[in-house]
């Protein structure tokens, strides 16, 4: 029987060998474990008796001198029980022949399959710096540029508010935009460039005296007042500070999913005999059986199709239910989206084959006129598509209405396939909002600005998450 499903994968944090040594101590040397296994007659790890690869490890009583076997085998790491089977009694391989008496060779088909998830740690990230004020918020960070030409085309250097200058003042000329700078810091310095008088502390009457009108020029000591450009070094520091504060969270570290299988386990009869044995924790505590006096009038008849089937065999919305490789790709892509400020809503990941079956034939009956009585059955889905009465006569009207109700409930727009990337765990339906205009890191680590949906699709492709253009929420590992 199947073990109860878990909503979230258990990350393995504890590992160990399957047995303790004979003195009930933990093994610290793998070689001692190999030496204990050498007493087993067959099934050696890692090469079998014929020299071929053998991934299983066999134990029997021959290695009891090295291992403590009486307490049973331990799971190699934290994990989830995926499936198990326990024989009521051991099975008999050879019944013998008449006259020879029974020759019993009991064997066990009991097993436990455990899923383990190894999660690599995410590298620590440096602390983000405290926010800086924008340079233009402080007048002391303002200034203007000194130019190397009188037209103000080539910037020479930036001058801060309050910087003393010596400029040349001549006859007033309306429309003249730049004054010649003779020196920075005091008179007598050589000419150094040109500057706009707008950002100088000059008398409004400068250049209009009789001395100037007669064509003479004079040197005037002034200073930069205000400005039209903030300190470029402060601007660069502000941008760097902003980039570090908006640094996206690192993509999740890769995870590895693996399975361990424990076979030929003790039967239930042995558990009842060995009262000191601890029952496995995943065994159900209560079991129910329908009594012989039950008065269920349906007598096990299939259930009519209809809306009640919509909630059964639900489609998963958990990324971990995808195939391991695609789940890792989707996880890194959605982490990059979230880090950029975009929002991601996962609508569907893995779709059980039973749900695909229900959706497919509900559509065909409701939209394509398929005869409800011709629908093939599916194991585990005890549904009556034909709405047959006690005489086996199909109620076509009721069957088609029930199918239409299912199509409406499933919100189906196109004919669903019996097999798809969703049933294979290789597709995801998700809504992404707020990505346009943001900068998102692609799988190569390059920052890319999203200007359109096509840009977003290319970023997804870099992670191995490929958009199906004809289906707005649909992404898969191959674009189908």
C-alpha positions in Angstrom: 0.0 0.0 0.0 1.1 3.6 -0.5 2.3 5.6 2.4 0.5 8.9 3.3 1.6 11.7 1.0 3.8 14.5 2.4 3.1 18.1 1.5 6.8 19.1 1.7 9.9 17.1 1.1 12.1 16.3 4.1 15.6 17.5 3.7 18.1 14.9 4.9 20.2 16.1 7.8 21.2 12.8 9.5 23.1 10.0 7.8 24.3 6.7 9.2 25.2 3.1 8.4 22.5 0.4 8.4 23.8 -1.4 11.5 25.9 -0.7 14.6 28.8 -3.0 15.4 28.6 -6.0 17.6 29.2 -3.9 20.7 26.3 -1.5 19.7 28.7 1.2 18.7 28.5 3.4 15.6 30.9 2.5 12.8 33.5 5.2 12.2 35.6 3.3 9.6 34.0 2.1 6.4 36.6 -0.6 6.0 35.3 -2.3 9.1 31.9 -2.4 7.5 33.2 -3.9 4.3 35.0 -6.6 6.2 31.8 -7.5 7.9 30.0 -7.8 4.6 32.7 -10.2 3.3 31.1 -13.1 5.2 28.0 -12.9 3.1 27.8 -15.7 0.5 26.4 -13.6 -2.4 25.3 -10.1 -3.5 28.6 -8.3 -2.7 28.7 -4.5 -3.1 30.0 -3.0 -5.5 30.8 -6.0 -7.8 28.8 -9.2 -7.7 30.2 -12.8 -8.0 30.3 -12.5 -11.8 32.2 -9.3 -11.9 29.3 -7.1 -12.8 28.0 -4.0 -11.1 25.8 -4.8 -8.1 24.3 -1.7 -6.4 22.6 -3.7 -3.6 24.0 -4.7 -0.3 23.1 -8.1 1.1 23.0 -9.0 4.8 22.4 -12.4 6.5 23.3 -14.2 9.7 26.8 -14.9 8.5 27.8 -11.3 9.3 26.3 -11.3 12.8 29.8 -11.5 14.3 30.5 -8.0 12.9 27.0 -6.4 13.0 24.3 -6.0 15.6 21.4 -7.5 13.6 18.8 -8.1 16.3 17.3 -4.5 16.2 16.8 -4.6 12.4 18.1 -2.4 9.6 18.2 1.3 9.9 17.4 3.8 7.1 20.5 5.4 5.7 19.2 9.0 6.1 16.2 11.1 6.9 13.5 10.8 4.2 9.9 10.0 3.3 8.4 6.5 2.9 7.1 6.4 -0.6 5.7 2.9 -0.6 5.9 -0.3 1.4 4.6 -3.8 1.5 4.5 -6.3 4.4 3.6 -9.9 3.8 1.1 -11.4 6.2 3.2 -14.6 6.0 6.3 -15.5 4.0 5.6 -16.9 0.6 6.5 -20.5 -0.4 8.7 -20.8 -3.4 8.6 -24.7 -3.7 5.8 -26.8 -2.6 7.6 -30.0 -3.2 6.3 -33.1 -5.0 3.7 -35.6 -3.8 5.3 -38.4 -1.7 8.4 -36.4 -0.9 6.8 -34.3 1.8 6.8 -30.5 1.8 10.1 -28.8 0.9 9.5 -25.2 2.1 11.6 -22.4 0.9 9.9 -19.3 2.3 10.8 -15.9 0.9 9.7 -12.3 1.4 8.4 -9.7 -1.0 8.2 -7.1 1.7 9.9 -3.8 1.0 10.2 -0.2 2.0 11.0 2.5 -0.6 12.3 5.8 0.9 12.9 9.1 -0.9 15.8 11.3 0.3 16.4 14.9 -0.6 19.9 16.3 -0.2 20.0 20.1 -0.2 23.3 21.9 -0.7 23.6 24.9 1.6 23.2 28.4 0.1 26.5 30.4 0.4 26.3 33.3 2.9 25.7 36.7 1.4 27.4 39.9 2.6 25.3 42.3 4.6 23.6 45.0 2.6 24.9 48.6 3.2 22.8 51.3 4.9 21.0 53.5 2.3 22.6 56.7 1.1 20.8 60.0 0.5 20.7 61.1 -3.1 23.7 63.5 -3.8 21.3 66.2 -5.0 19.6 66.3 -1.5 22.6 68.2 -0.1 23.6 71.6 -1.7 27.2 70.9 -0.7 27.3 68.1 -3.3 26.3 70.5 -6.1 28.6 72.2 -8.6 29.2 72.8 -12.3 31.6 71.8 -15.0 34.7 73.7 -16.3 34.9 73.3 -20.1 38.0 73.3 -22.3 36.3 75.2 -25.2 34.3 78.5 -25.2 31.2 76.7 -26.7 31.0 74.4 -23.6 31.2 71.1 -25.6 34.1 69.4 -23.9 34.1 68.9 -20.1 37.4 69.4 -18.4 36.6 68.9 -14.7 33.9 69.3 -12.2 34.0 72.2 -9.7 32.2 72.1 -6.3 30.0 74.8 -4.9 32.2 77.4 -3.2 35.3 76.8 -5.4 37.2 80.2 -5.8 37.9 81.2 -9.4 39.5 84.1 -11.3 37.6 84.9 -14.5 38.1 87.5 -17.2 35.4 90.1 -17.6 35.3 92.2 -20.8 32.7 94.2 -22.7 29.2 93.0 -22.1 28.0 90.8 -24.9 24.3 89.6 -24.8 24.0 85.9 -25.5 27.5 85.1 -24.5 27.2 81.8 -22.5 30.7 81.2 -21.1 33.4 83.2 -19.4 37.1 82.5 -19.6 38.6 81.1 -16.4 42.1 82.4 -15.7 42.8 80.4 -12.6 41.3 78.3 -9.8 42.1 79.5 -6.3 43.2 83.1 -6.9 44.5 85.7 -9.4 47.6 85.3 -11.4 47.0 81.7 -12.4 47.2 80.7 -16.0 44.0 80.2 -18.0 42.3 76.9 -17.3 39.1 76.9 -19.3 35.6 78.3 -19.7 32.6 78.3 -17.4 29.0 79.4 -17.4 28.4 82.7 -15.5 25.0 81.3 -14.3 26.8 79.4 -11.5 29.2 82.2 -10.5 28.8 84.7 -7.7 29.1 87.8 -9.9 27.7 91.3 -9.6 24.9 91.7 -12.2 26.6 94.9 -13.4 29.9 93.1 -14.2 31.1 93.9 -17.7 29.0 97.0 -18.1 31.4 99.7 -16.7 33.0 102.4 -18.9 36.3 100.6 -18.5 34.8 97.6 -20.1 32.9 99.6 -22.7 36.1 101.1 -23.9 37.3 97.5 -24.6 39.4 96.8 -21.6 39.2 93.6 -19.7 39.6 93.0 -16.1 40.2 90.0 -13.8 37.6 89.3 -11.2 37.8 87.0 -8.2 34.6 85.0 -7.7 33.4 81.5 -6.7 31.1 78.8 -7.8 27.6 79.3 -6.4 25.1 76.4 -6.6 25.4 74.3 -9.7 23.6 72.2 -12.2 25.4 68.8 -11.6 26.0 66.8 -8.4 29.4 65.5 -7.4 30.1 62.7 -10.0 32.0 60.7 -7.3 29.0 60.9 -5.0 26.7 59.9 -7.8 28.8 56.8 -8.6 28.9 55.9 -4.9 25.1 56.3 -4.6 24.5 54.1 -7.7 26.9 51.4 -6.2 25.1 51.6 -2.8 21.7 51.3 -4.6 22.9 48.3 -6.6 24.2 46.5 -3.5 21.0 47.2 -1.5 18.9 45.8 -4.5 21.1 42.9 -5.0 18.8 39.9 -5.7 18.7 36.9 -3.3 20.9 34.1 -4.4 19.3 31.3 -6.4 18.5 28.2 -4.3 21.4 25.8 -4.0 20.9 22.6 -6.1 19.1 19.7 -4.5 19.6 16.0 -5.2 16.7 13.5 -4.8 17.6 9.9 -4.4 15.9 6.7 -3.2 16.9 3.8 -1.0 15.1 0.4 -1.2 15.0 -2.1 1.7 13.9 -5.6 0.5 13.0 -9.0 1.8 11.7 -7.7 5.1 10.1 -9.6 8.0 6.5 -10.7 7.6 3.6 -9.6 9.9 3.5 -13.0 11.5 7.1 -12.5 12.8 6.1 -9.1 14.2 3.3 -10.8 16.2 5.7 -13.4 17.5 8.5 -11.0 18.3 6.6 -8.7 20.7 9.8 -6.8 21.5 10.2 -5.6 17.9 9.3 -2.0 17.4 6.5 -1.5 14.8 7.4 0.8 11.9 6.2 4.3 12.5 4.5 4.5 9.0 2.2 1.5 9.7 -1.4 2.8 10.1 -2.6 2.8 13.7 -6.2 2.0 12.7 -7.6 -0.2 9.9 -11.2 -0.5 8.9 -13.1 -3.2 7.0 -16.7 -3.1 5.7 -18.7 -5.5 7.8 -20.7 -8.4 6.4 -23.9 -6.8 7.5 -23.3 -3.5 5.6 -26.5 -2.3 3.8 -24.9 -0.2 1.0 -27.6 -0.3 -1.7 -25.1 0.5 -4.5 -23.4 -2.8 -4.0 -20.1 -1.4 -5.3 -21.6 0.0 -8.5 -19.6 2.7 -10.3 -20.4 6.3 -9.5 -22.1 8.6 -12.1 -20.0 11.3 -13.7 -20.6 14.8 -12.6 -19.2 17.8 -10.7 -18.3 15.8 -7.7 -15.3 14.3 -9.7 -13.7 17.7 -10.2 -12.1 17.8 -6.7 -10.7 14.2 -7.0 -7.2 13.4 -8.2 -6.2 17.1 -7.8 -3.4 18.6 -9.9 -0.4 19.5 -7.8 0.8 23.0 -7.3 4.1 21.9 -5.7 7.2 22.5 -7.8 8.8 19.5 -6.0 6.3 17.2 -7.7 7.9 17.8 -11.0 10.8 15.6 -12.3 13.9 16.4 -10.3 15.8 18.1 -13.2 12.9 20.3 -14.3 12.0 21.1 -10.6 15.5 22.4 -10.1 15.3 24.6 -13.3 11.9 26.0 -12.3 13.1 26.6 -8.7 16.0 28.7 -9.9 13.9 30.6 -12.5 11.2 31.5 -10.0 13.8 32.5 -7.4 15.3 34.9 -10.0 11.9 36.3 -10.7 11.0 36.8 -7.1 14.4 38.4 -6.4 13.7 41.0 -9.1 10.4 42.0 -7.5 8.1 40.1 -9.8 5.4 37.9 -8.4 4.9 34.2 -9.4 1.6 32.2 -8.8 1.9 28.5 -9.5 -1.4 27.1 -10.8 -0.4 23.5 -11.8 2.6 21.2 -11.9 2.1 17.5 -12.0 -1.3 16.2 -13.2 -2.3 12.7 -12.1 -3.1 10.4 -15.1 -6.5 9.8 -13.5 -7.3 13.5 -13.7 -6.2 13.7 -17.3 -8.5 10.7 -18.1 -11.5 12.5 -16.5 -10.8 15.8 -18.3 -10.2 14.1 -21.7 -13.4 12.1 -21.8 -15.6 14.7 -20.2 -14.5 17.0 -23.1 -15.1 14.4 -25.8 -18.6 13.5 -24.5 -19.6 17.1 -24.0 -18.0 18.8 -27.0 -17.4 16.0 -29.6 -20.5 13.8 -29.1 -18.6 10.7 -28.0 -20.9 7.9 -27.0 -20.7 7.8 -23.2 -21.0 4.0 -23.2 -17.9 3.6 -25.4 -15.5 5.3 -22.9 -12.8 2.8 -21.8 -12.4 2.2 -18.1 -9.4 3.2 -16.1 -8.1 1.3 -13.1 -8.7 3.3 -9.9 -11.4 5.5 -11.4 -14.7 3.8 -10.7 -16.9 6.2 -12.8 -20.1 5.5 -14.8 -19.9 7.8 -17.8 -23.1 6.3 -19.3 -25.4 6.9 -16.3 -26.8 3.4 -16.9 -29.9 2.3 -15.1 -30.5 -1.1 -13.4 -31.1 -2.7 -16.8 -27.9 -1.2 -18.3 -29.7 1.3 -20.5 -27.7 4.6 -21.1 -29.2 7.9 -20.1 -27.5 9.9 -22.8 -29.1 13.3 -21.8 -27.9 13.0 -18.2 -24.5 11.7 -19.3 -23.9 14.6 -21.6 -25.1 17.2 -19.0 -22.8 15.7 -16.4 -19.9 15.8 -18.8 -20.7 19.5 -19.6 -20.7 20.2 -15.8 -17.3 18.6 -15.5 -15.9 20.6 -18.5 -17.2 23.8 -16.9 -15.8 22.9 -13.5 -12.4 22.1 -14.9 -12.5 25.3 -17.0 -11.3 23.5 -20.0 -10.8 25.6 -23.2 -9.0 23.1 -25.5 -9.3 19.3 -25.8 -7.1 17.8 -23.0 -4.6 15.1 -23.9 -4.5 11.8 -22.1 -0.7 12.2 -21.9 1.0 15.5 -21.6 4.0 17.2 -20.1 1.9 17.8 -17.0 1.2 14.1 -16.5 5.0 13.5 -17.1 5.9 16.1 -14.5 7.7 18.2 -17.1 5.4 21.3 -17.3 4.2 24.1 -15.1 1.3 26.6 -15.4 2.1 29.8 -13.6 1.1 33.5 -13.8 4.0 36.0 -13.7 3.2 39.6 -12.9 5.3 42.8 -12.6 8.3 41.4 -14.6 8.2 44.0 -17.4 10.7 46.8 -16.7 12.6 44.9 -14.1 16.2 43.6 -14.2 16.4 39.8 -13.9 19.4 37.6 -13.6 19.5 34.8 -16.2 21.0 31.3 -15.7 24.5 32.5 -16.9 24.5 35.2 -14.1 23.9 38.1 -16.6 21.5 40.9 -15.6 18.9 41.4 -18.3 16.2 44.1 -18.4 12.8 42.8 -19.4 11.3 45.1 -22.0 8.8 42.6 -23.3 7.3 39.1 -22.9 9.8 37.9 -25.4 12.7 39.0 -23.1 11.1 37.1 -20.2 10.7 34.0 -22.3 14.4 34.1 -23.3 15.4 34.4 -19.6 13.2 31.4 -18.8 14.8 29.4 -21.7 18.3 30.1 -20.2 17.1 28.1 -17.1 15.6 25.3 -19.2 12.0 26.6 -18.6 10.6 27.1 -22.1 7.4 29.0 -22.9 4.6 27.6 -25.0 3.5 30.8 -26.8 -0.1 29.6 -27.6 -0.9 28.8 -23.9 -0.3 31.9 -21.7 0.5 30.3 -18.4 2.2 27.1 -19.8 6.0 26.5 -19.5 7.8 23.2 -20.0 11.2 21.6 -20.4 10.9 21.5 -24.2 8.2 24.1 -25.1 5.4 21.7 -25.6 
